[in-house]
Amino acid sequence: MHKIKAVIFDMDGVLIEAKDWHYEALNRALKLFGMEISYAEHLTTFDGLPTKKKLEILSIDRNLPKGLHSFINKMKQQYTMEIVYRACKPRFYHQYALSRLHKEGYKMAVCSNSIFNTIDVMMQKAALNPYFEFYVSNEDVKHGKPDPEMYIKAISKLDLDPRECLIVEDNENGIKAAKASGANVMVVKEVSDVNYENIKEHIAKFQKENL
């Protein structure tokens, strides 16, 4: 039997309802050069990808000059942080879930395609930062999700077997990365699905399956 000893969280759409924030920030940066993406494209093509990857796709599909990537990326991060400081707030059910899991001895970490500073600020604004061992950002790996590299790196840092870890994910790219890491994967649709009861139910289910 592999007892689950750690819970690894994606951030956007799992701990922070930031999908619309990234959509708004990227479009503000793109509009500086007369370009924008639709909300449907955001959800079906770009959601969950690092900004660098989004810009690479736009260069291939819409001839966005690669020389603008660095500036657009910088402006997108700036606009994202403006929204974060205005809108990111603690949620009771996340506070309750993580504080109880922490008391019960579970190790916890965040793996996100965002840059480290965005993760750090969002976790501080959500008042969740005291519960985590570490964050793995897109700056800590060569390949972001859907590649499993950041989850494999987190499991290694926790010094655990993948089967001893539960990963909480919401989008297609993240789910693909989580499953490829070999860990147990809890799929959620809304940030409100990330609550203590739901997490414990999944831990019990996976531990029973691993008997």
Order of alpha helices (4+ residues) and beta strands (2+ residues): beta-alpha-alpha-alpha-alpha-beta-alpha-beta-alpha-beta-alpha-beta-alpha
